[in-house]
Amino acid sequence: MASDFEDLETDTARTAIEPDARLHAFITVDGAVASRALPPGGTLTIGRAPDCDLVIPHGSVSRRHAVLTPSPLAIADLGSRNGTRVQGKPVVQERPTPIAIGDAIQIGEATIVIQSVPLSFDGKPLLAEASGQLPPVDAECARSARTGSPFAVLELETDGPPKQVLGLLRGLLRTTDVVIGDGDGGFQIVLVETGGPHVAIAATRITDLLAQNGIPARIGAARYPEDGVIPEQLVAHAYEQLAREPGGPATAMDGVRELVRQVAPGELSVLILGETGVGKELYAEMIHRLSPRAAKPFVKLNCSALVESLIETELFGHEKGSFTGATSAHPGLLETGDGGTVFLDEIGELTLPVQTKLLRVLEERVVRRIGSTSDRKIDVRFVFATNRSLADEVDAGRFRRDLYYRINGVTVALPPLRERTTEIVPLARAFASEARRGEPVTIGSEVAAALEHHSWPGNIRELRNTVERAVLLSSGGTIRARHLVLDATRDTPQSLRDSSPRMRDSRPTMPIPMGDTAPPVRPSQQSLASALADVEKQRILEALQQCGGNQSRAAKLLGISRTTLQARIDAYGLPRPRKS
């Protein structure tokens, strides 16, 4: 059947409408994937018969199985033998059932997913603020989190003419795959509904095709959710793979990702260790997305973000009248996560009484709301995280020893960013592109050296903040060393200085390159970081004033995204402007 289905892809490609059509149908059966661009109106018959609008040559599909209407989106079963389902629920015969973008439609053993493609195939982006559409990687992350479908991001670098490369890619890829070019030999490709070994096959076909046309190319790939669950994580991993030499040594994060893939299918509790800002929550979500519970809730709680009096009701819930202000019953986090994964960040912050209650939940898999006398059974998988040494907390009497052994089923230790130097520049490129609304950003060798030599005590959070500020100061597509604000006095975390006798009484002496145009700073002068912060703040104020308080226009004037501008306004404590 798979070979017949491959013919379907060729047939539908010939009859597809223009590549900038918004709605596409992805059809999966027997491991093969095909796509079809949908017309803006009318109806499409689906079935095995050759005269159907959408032919699925598979024995489980009736000759005339169902009818699909693109506007408004709906599916109706035509009395098929094996029926039609939407998100697992049967469709009543002859009655149109509304469907949403991203819903899984079962036609016999085939699955159809309707997707809105936010970009035209020639790679010209539709600005998110103007169109309401997300950039392609963002859109696919959101859709895949909802539907559980895989996709891949490829970063391609070539020395060939961009128009020729784009033409070759058009002939090879499906109309629903998205290609964005930066005009300088770089391309980002989003392969929808593609995962596992098919990603490597697609990457090989691309490079082989380009080589046959005399165009050398390098390519890096990242898969959702195996390599990341947010756009920056995926793009950074693809860039990292692009830069890696074939057969090069494995990195520390390769081992982490492999361990995550191994433990995700099981039921053991997982404890993720790492400094603040290393991405513990992202790897907790990866475990969930790779597990059999992926279609169920992923709920999370930062145990340090709530006062002690609220943690119990957030975790366990409460009954009506159980305390002053409890005007209605409230299920806790553990109940709402039933069937899925519960992630408790900063688990070391829990008080001993709450630890005792949590231990009972872990052992008996029941939860008792505050004010209740009965237990409720729950089915959840637990993932915990901390930046503390729980063993030391146990020795100090601040953490229960039995709870420590109970939550520590499998330990995943995330290295700090200073030990993941191969990730620093790819992450910086991903953060910069996001801040520039998907437009390409150049990071030169001097900037890359400065980023790689900084020890990043704030880890990935600090890197994001540094890059977003540099994009704002640069107001263009090139970040230079003078745009970086790297605090050399914090270059090594205190914990590392305390652990080494050599470091206790001395600061790191490694110079941080800041560019030839930066004036020398004497100890009595204002620090460079403070001076650049003042410049950045003033530029934001001037842009807002020039644009009459319109944040979207001010962000465009500054060359950054609106969300980045809002983050900088909050960071400086500036009042949110009102449009004049």
ZAMARGU-4260 file (C-alpha; in steps of 0.2 Angstrom, whole numbers, plus 5000, padded with zeros to 4 digits):
<rodrens>
0) 5000/5000/5000 | 5014/5012/5004 | 5020/5012/4985 | 5002/5016/4980 | 5001/5030/4993
5) 5017/5038/4986 | 5008/5039/4969 | 4995/5049/4979 | 5008/5062/4983 | 5013/5065/4965
10) 4995/5066/4960 | 4990/5078/4973 | 5005/5089/4970 | 5000/5091/4951 | 4982/5096/4956
15) 4987/5107/4971 | 4983/5126/4970 | 4996/5140/4972 | 5009/5137/4985 | 5003/5152/4995
20) 4986/5143/4999 | 4983/5144/5018 | 4975/5127/5021 | 4983/5110/5018 | 4978/5092/5021
25) 4992/5080/5028 | 4988/5062/5025 | 4997/5048/5034 | 4995/5030/5031 | 5007/5015/5032
30) 5021/5027/5037 | 5020/5037/5022 | 5015/5056/5022 | 5007/5066/5008 | 5000/5083/5007
35) 4987/5092/4997 | 4983/5111/4996 | 4964/5114/4999 | 4954/5126/4988 | 4946/5141/4998
40) 4928/5134/4996 | 4917/5120/4989 | 4919/5102/4994 | 4931/5088/4992 | 4926/5069/4992
45) 4938/5057/5000 | 4939/5039/4996 | 4948/5025/4987 | 4939/5028/4970 | 4950/5036/4957
50) 4936/5050/4954 | 4937/5056/4972 | 4945/5073/4974 | 4956/5066/4988 | 4961/5048/4983
55) 4968/5037/4997 | 4972/5020/4989 | 4971/5009/5005 | 4960/4994/5009 | 4953/5002/5025
60) 4946/5017/5015 | 4929/5015/5007 | 4927/5020/4988 | 4917/5036/4993 | 4922/5037/5012
65) 4918/5055/5017 | 4916/5073/5011 | 4927/5088/5017 | 4922/5106/5016 | 4936/5119/5018
70) 4926/5134/5023 | 4919/5132/5036 | 4930/5117/5041 | 4919/5101/5042 | 4919/5083/5038
75) 4904/5071/5035 | 4905/5052/5033 | 4896/5045/5018 | 4891/5028/5025 | 4909/5021/5025
80) 4912/5003/5030 | 4925/5008/5044 | 4919/5025/5049 | 4926/5042/5051 | 4932/5049/5068
85) 4938/5066/5073 | 4950/5066/5088 | 4944/5048/5091 | 4926/5052/5092 | 4914/5044/5078
90) 4906/5055/5065 | 4888/5053/5063 | 4884/5048/5045 | 4878/5061/5033 | 4880/5074/5046
95) 4894/5088/5045 | 4905/5088/5060 | 4915/5104/5063 | 4933/5102/5064 | 4947/5113/5070
100) 4965/5116/5062 | 4976/5103/5070 | 4962/5090/5073 | 4966/5072/5069 | 4953/5065/5056
105) 4953/5046/5055 | 4948/5039/5038 | 4949/5020/5040 | 4968/5017/5045 | 4973/5034/5037
110) 4974/5050/5047 | 4971/5068/5039 | 4977/5084/5048 | 4972/5101/5041 | 4985/5114/5044
115) 4986/5133/5041 | 5002/5137/5032 | 5007/5154/5038 | 5021/5158/5025 | 5021/5158/5006
120) 5033/5145/4998 | 5045/5158/4992 | 5050/5161/5010 | 5043/5179/5011 | 5037/5180/5029
125) 5020/5187/5034 | 5023/5198/5050 | 5015/5191/5065 | 5009/5208/5071 | 5001/5212/5054
130) 4993/5195/5050 | 4990/5187/5067 | 5000/5172/5060 | 5015/5164/5070 | 5032/5161/5062
135) 5033/5144/5055 | 5043/5135/5069 | 5033/5144/5083 | 5017/5138/5074 | 5022/5120/5072
140) 5028/5120/5090 | 5011/5126/5096 | 5002/5113/5084 | 5012/5099/5089 | 5010/5102/5107
145) 4991/5101/5104 | 4991/5086/5092 | 5007/5076/5096 | 5012/5076/5078 | 5031/5077/5074
150) 5040/5090/5063 | 5058/5095/5060 | 5068/5111/5057 | 5083/5111/5045 | 5096/5124/5044
155) 5105/5124/5027 | 5120/5134/5022 | 5126/5134/5003 | 5138/5143/4992 | 5126/5143/4977
160) 5115/5157/4970 | 5100/5158/4982 | 5087/5158/4968 | 5094/5142/4960 | 5094/5134/4977
165) 5076/5139/4981 | 5071/5133/4964 | 5079/5116/4967 | 5071/5115/4984 | 5054/5119/4977
170) 5055/5104/4966 | 5060/5092/4980 | 5050/5097/4995 | 5031/5096/4997 | 5020/5112/4995
175) 5017/5112/5014 | 5035/5112/5019 | 5041/5130/5023 | 5057/5137/5016 | 5064/5154/5022
180) 5080/5161/5014 | 5091/5175/5021 | 5097/5180/5004 | 5115/5175/5008 | 5115/5157/5006
185) 5106/5152/5022 | 5089/5143/5022 | 5078/5137/5036 | 5067/5123/5031 | 5052/5117/5041
190) 5047/5099/5037 | 5029/5096/5044 | 5023/5080/5049 | 5040/5072/5048 | 5050/5063/5062
195) 5061/5049/5066 | 5073/5042/5052 | 5063/5052/5039 | 5071/5068/5044 | 5089/5061/5040
200) 5083/5055/5024 | 5076/5072/5019 | 5092/5080/5024 | 5102/5068/5014 | 5091/5070/4998
205) 5093/5089/5000 | 5112/5089/5000 | 5113/5076/4987 | 5102/5086/4975 | 5112/5102/4978
210) 5128/5092/4976 | 5122/5085/4959 | 5120/5103/4953 | 5137/5108/4959 | 5132/5117/4975
215) 5141/5112/4991 | 5130/5113/5006 | 5130/5109/5025 | 5114/5105/5034 | 5109/5103/5052
220) 5093/5095/5058 | 5082/5096/5074 | 5067/5085/5078 | 5052/5089/5089 | 5051/5084/5102
225) 5067/5073/5103 | 5079/5088/5101 | 5068/5102/5108 | 5050/5108/5112 | 5052/5127/5109
230) 5058/5136/5094 | 5074/5143/5101 | 5079/5126/5107 | 5076/5118/5090 | 5084/5131/5080
235) 5099/5131/5091 | 5101/5112/5090 | 5100/5113/5071 | 5113/5126/5070 | 5124/5116/5082
240) 5122/5101/5071 | 5126/5111/5056 | 5142/5117/5063 | 5148/5100/5070 | 5161/5091/5060
245) 5155/5074/5053 | 5160/5060/5065 | 5164/5073/5078 | 5164/5069/5097 | 5148/5068/5106
250) 5144/5083/5118 | 5138/5083/5136 | 5120/5087/5130 | 5120/5073/5117 | 5121/5061/5133
255) 5107/5071/5141 | 5095/5070/5126 | 5099/5051/5124 | 5095/5049/5143 | 5079/5059/5141
260) 5074/5048/5126 | 5077/5032/5137 | 5068/5037/5152 | 5053/5046/5144 | 5043/5030/5140
265) 5043/5024/5158 | 5034/5028/5174 | 5048/5031/5185 | 5049/5048/5194 | 5063/5059/5186
270) 5074/5072/5196 | 5082/5085/5185 | 5097/5094/5193 | 5105/5110/5187 | 5109/5128/5190
275) 5096/5141/5188 | 5092/5146/5170 | 5099/5130/5162 | 5082/5124/5155 | 5076/5111/5167
280) 5058/5115/5163 | 5061/5112/5144 | 5068/5095/5147 | 5054/5091/5159 | 5042/5095/5145
285) 5053/5084/5133 | 5050/5069/5144 | 5032/5072/5144 | 5031/5075/5125 | 5041/5059/5122
290) 5030/5048/5134 | 5014/5039/5131 | 5006/5053/5141 | 5009/5066/5128 | 4991/5068/5124
295) 4987/5071/5142 | 4990/5087/5153 | 5007/5093/5157 | 5005/5104/5172 | 5019/5113/5182
300) 5022/5122/5198 | 5037/5132/5204 | 5037/5128/5222 | 5047/5144/5226 | 5035/5156/5217
305) 5021/5154/5230 | 5020/5158/5248 | 5019/5143/5260 | 5000/5146/5264 | 4996/5144/5245
310) 5006/5129/5241 | 4995/5116/5249 | 4979/5122/5241 | 4988/5123/5224 | 4995/5106/5225
315) 4980/5096/5234 | 4965/5108/5231 | 4952/5112/5244 | 4933/5110/5247 | 4921/5123/5249
320) 4921/5132/5266 | 4937/5123/5271 | 4945/5141/5275 | 4940/5159/5274 | 4937/5164/5256
325) 4935/5146/5250 | 4918/5150/5242 | 4919/5135/5230 | 4928/5118/5228 | 4944/5119/5219
330) 4954/5104/5212 | 4973/5105/5215 | 4987/5103/5202 | 4989/5085/5206 | 4970/5081/5201
335) 4971/5092/5185 | 4986/5083/5179 | 4977/5066/5180 | 4983/5055/5166 | 4997/5066/5162
340) 5014/5073/5169 | 5016/5084/5185 | 5032/5095/5185 | 5037/5102/5202 | 5051/5114/5200
345) 5062/5119/5214 | 5056/5105/5225 | 5069/5109/5238 | 5059/5124/5243 | 5044/5114/5250
350) 5042/5114/5269 | 5043/5098/5279 | 5024/5097/5282 | 5021/5098/5263 | 5034/5086/5260
355) 5026/5073/5271 | 5009/5075/5261 | 5018/5074/5245 | 5027/5058/5250 | 5009/5050/5254
360) 5004/5055/5236 | 5019/5047/5228 | 5017/5031/5238 | 4998/5028/5238 | 4993/5038/5222
365) 4979/5047/5231 | 4976/5065/5235 | 4965/5073/5249 | 4959/5090/5246 | 4960/5103/5261
370) 4944/5101/5271 | 4940/5084/5264 | 4939/5067/5273 | 4940/5056/5258 | 4954/5052/5245
375) 4954/5054/5226 | 4964/5042/5216 | 4976/5050/5203 | 4986/5043/5189 | 5001/5055/5186
380) 5020/5054/5181 | 5031/5065/5192 | 5046/5075/5186 | 5055/5086/5199 | 5069/5099/5197
385) 5080/5108/5209 | 5096/5119/5209 | 5100/5113/5226 | 5110/5098/5233 | 5096/5088/5240
390) 5108/5077/5248 | 5115/5092/5258 | 5097/5097/5262 | 5094/5080/5269 | 5109/5080/5280
395) 5104/5098/5286 | 5087/5091/5291 | 5078/5102/5279 | 5072/5088/5267 | 5065/5071/5271
400) 5077/5057/5267 | 5063/5045/5262 | 5055/5058/5250 | 5073/5061/5243 | 5074/5042/5238
405) 5056/5042/5232 | 5058/5056/5219 | 5075/5051/5214 | 5070/5037/5202 | 5081/5043/5188
410) 5092/5058/5189 | 5095/5069/5174 | 5109/5082/5177 | 5110/5097/5165 | 5127/5105/5163
415) 5128/5124/5165 | 5130/5134/5149 | 5148/5137/5152 | 5151/5118/5149 | 5140/5118/5134
420) 5151/5130/5123 | 5145/5122/5107 | 5127/5128/5111 | 5131/5146/5115 | 5132/5154/5098
425) 5118/5144/5090 | 5107/5149/5105 | 5112/5167/5103 | 5108/5166/5084 | 5091/5159/5089
430) 5087/5172/5102 | 5093/5186/5090 | 5082/5180/5076 | 5067/5179/5088 | 5070/5197/5094
435) 5071/5203/5075 | 5055/5195/5071 | 5063/5181/5061 | 5074/5192/5051 | 5092/5185/5049
440) 5105/5192/5061 | 5124/5191/5059 | 5135/5187/5074 | 5153/5189/5069 | 5168/5180/5075
445) 5173/5193/5088 | 5156/5193/5096 | 5156/5174/5096 | 5172/5173/5105 | 5166/5185/5118
450) 5150/5175/5121 | 5160/5159/5122 | 5173/5165/5134 | 5160/5172/5146 | 5155/5160/5160
455) 5136/5164/5160 | 5132/5163/5179 | 5114/5166/5174 | 5115/5153/5161 | 5102/5153/5146
460) 5092/5167/5154 | 5107/5178/5155 | 5112/5174/5137 | 5094/5178/5131 | 5094/5195/5140
465) 5111/5199/5133 | 5107/5195/5115 | 5090/5204/5116 | 5099/5220/5122 | 5113/5218/5109
470) 5099/5217/5095 | 5091/5233/5102 | 5108/5242/5103 | 5113/5237/5086 | 5096/5242/5077
475) 5101/5232/5062 | 5106/5214/5056 | 5123/5214/5063 | 5128/5212/5081 | 5145/5219/5085
480) 5156/5217/5101 | 5153/5235/5107 | 5134/5230/5108 | 5137/5217/5121 | 5135/5220/5139
485) 5145/5207/5148 | 5148/5210/5167 | 5166/5203/5169 | 5164/5205/5188 | 5151/5191/5188
490) 5160/5181/5175 | 5162/5166/5187 | 5148/5160/5199 | 5151/5162/5217 | 5149/5144/5220
495) 5163/5140/5209 | 5174/5153/5217 | 5170/5146/5234 | 5174/5128/5229 | 5192/5132/5223
500) 5206/5140/5234 | 5213/5148/5219 | 5197/5158/5215 | 5192/5163/5233 | 5203/5179/5233
505) 5204/5184/5215 | 5192/5188/5201 | 5194/5181/5184 | 5206/5190/5173 | 5201/5184/5156
510) 5197/5199/5145 | 5180/5202/5138 | 5182/5209/5120 | 5171/5224/5118 | 5176/5231/5102
515) 5189/5245/5097 | 5177/5259/5098 | 5173/5257/5117 | 5182/5270/5127 | 5194/5264/5141
520) 5185/5264/5158 | 5194/5268/5174 | 5188/5261/5191 | 5181/5278/5196 | 5171/5280/5180
525) 5153/5273/5176 | 5154/5255/5172 | 5152/5250/5153 | 5137/5240/5157 | 5128/5254/5166
530) 5133/5266/5152 | 5126/5255/5139 | 5110/5252/5149 | 5108/5271/5150 | 5109/5272/5131
535) 5097/5258/5128 | 5085/5265/5140 | 5086/5282/5131 | 5084/5275/5114 | 5068/5266/5120
540) 5061/5282/5127 | 5065/5292/5111 | 5057/5278/5100 | 5041/5278/5110 | 5040/5297/5110
545) 5043/5297/5091 | 5029/5284/5088 | 5017/5292/5100 | 5017/5278/5112 | 5013/5265/5099
550) 5024/5250/5105 | 5022/5240/5088 | 5029/5255/5078 | 5042/5259/5091 | 5048/5241/5091
555) 5049/5242/5072 | 5059/5258/5072 | 5071/5250/5084 | 5072/5234/5074 | 5066/5222/5087
560) 5050/5212/5091 | 5036/5220/5101 | 5038/5207/5115 | 5057/5211/5116 | 5052/5229/5118
565) 5040/5225/5131 | 5052/5215/5141 | 5065/5229/5140 | 5051/5242/5146 | 5048/5230/5161
570) 5066/5228/5165 | 5069/5246/5166 | 5053/5250/5176 | 5047/5261/5162 | 5028/5265/5163
575) 5018/5256/5149 | 5015/5270/5136 | 4998/5274/5130 | 4994/5278/5112 | 4992/5297/5110
</rodrens>
